[in-house]
Amino acid sequence: MPHPKVKISDNDGNTVDVTESNELKVKLSDSVTVTATDLSVELDHTNDSVQLWGNESAAGSGTARALLTDDGGRLQVDVIAAPSTAVTNAGTFAVQSTLQASDGVDIGDVDVASLPSDTFKATGTSFEKGVLIQGSDGSDRHNVRTNGSGHLMVDITSASTGGSVAGTPFKIDGESYDTASVGIMNKVVCSTTLGALTNVGDGEITSLQVNGDGALYVEVAASTALTVDLGSDNDVTVTSGSVGHDITGMVSDTDVDVGITAEKIHTDADVAIKRIDIQAHPDNTGYIFVGDSGVAGNGSGGGIRLAAGDFYSLDIDNTGDVYVASSVADEDVSYIYYT
């Protein structure tokens, strides 16, 4: 049985065959729906668009909507949801493992878990890895130096002097004093009563002591005399007994009949002493010379010459070191030695 055919005629009623060169033009209605098993396409003639049916559920319910493209004809797609997937280097792309240096890029706070073993180098070794400080004068970078206890080592290579500027630590000779002057002062201890400082032993560093007025305490050693110049030849000699001593005893004696040649002032056995006071007897008619074993009654051996009644004090450690001689035979010398 022949299949029914659809005949197409032109405007003059002539039958027209549909061939490859004779195209069939069909005008669809304003809304035509083409339905397939998995796809619904709606042709919107009014708006010249193709709309896809939105399957908002498995049942296929929804609303027909036109596809969106940009001005380049590229289809726009919004990803509503996607499964959570861990990104690893085993995936389809590699993760950059290091941050590249770049100006103006803030990578945030970074905790350094560890540093290489050769990060810091000992003083005197060549620069490798380490923390260096750039000099403000444009010089090369340098290591920060510490001592064996980790204390920072600082060398003061220069400092300004003079003036009353608060930042000036040193003063120069001849600079006037004012209350605003800044300088390095000696550390002293104010002691209204002079006494040994506690927690200080022999060979250890200690502090000077001053009285309430700031005057320095001075102790003259047993073998030293301190001379204070008062001007106009009015010098004062202060011996150890005047300002502090460790004398615990004294002995008075007289050397009678001193000859014109040197002899020990203490004719008995030598005695260890700290000081000796010597006076020429007031009844002498000549001079007594005091000195070492080289003194002589005629003064040729030097020494200290004492007229009758003159007094002389000597800091020395033994009576055997003190000799006397007289310009006149059989003169007398009185003395006190201190132990």
ABEGO torsion letter per residue (X at the ends): XBBBBBBBBBAAGBBBBBBAABBBBBBBBABBBBBBAABBBBBBAAAGBBBBBBBABAAGBEBBBBBBBBAAGBBBBBBABBBBBBBBAABABBBBABBBBBBGBBAEBBBBABBBAAABBBBGBBBBBEBBBBBAAGBBBBBBBBBAAGBBBBBBABBBBEEABAABABBBBGBBBBAABBBBBBBBBBBABBBBBBGBBBGBBBBBBBBAAGBBBBBBBAABBBBBBAEGGBBBBBBAAAAEBABABBBBBBBBGBBABBBBABABBBBBBABBBBBBBAABABBBBBBBAABBAAGAAEEBBBBBGBBBBBBBABAAABBBBBABBGBBBBBBBBX
